[in-house]
Amino acid sequence: MQPTLALRMFRPTMRMMRPVPKEEHSAHTISQRLRALKRIPPELIPLGVVVGIAVGAAFYSLGRKLVVDKTMRLNRQNRGE
């Protein structure tokens, strides 16, 4: 007997039959992950600082705008009409 087309779809492919490759960070502790941060190239550290400051300034200005601006409409008007 030959399997039908529907049953052939559920056979494992060759890729699925191979063992799963071991992940680099599978069961690492926090200290081991922090040691991995040392592999970041030193040229990227100033870029990370600048991007961090920019994201912080964006959140600050957004939060300040939401708190200080009294003319901003936070709710719909004329709902019943």
C-alpha positions, 0 to 999 in steps of 0.5 A, a space after each residue: 500500500 502506498 501512503 496517500 498524498 495527505 499522509 505524505 505531508 506529515 512525514 518529517 523532512 530531512 531537515 527535521 530529522 537532523 539533531 537540533 544545533 546547540 545554541 550558544 547561550 542555551 543555559 548561561 548564567 547572567 555573569 556568563 552573558 555579561 562576559 559576552 558583552 565584552 565581545 562588543 567592538 569598542 567602536 560601537 560603544 559611543 554609538 550605543 551611548 548616543 542612541 541611548 541618550 536620544 531614546 531617553 530624550 524622546 521618552 522625556 519629551 513625549 512624557 512632558 508633552 503628555 503631562 504639561 500640554 493642557 490643550 491636547 485632546 485626550 478624549 473624543 468630543 461630541 460622542 452622542 451626536 
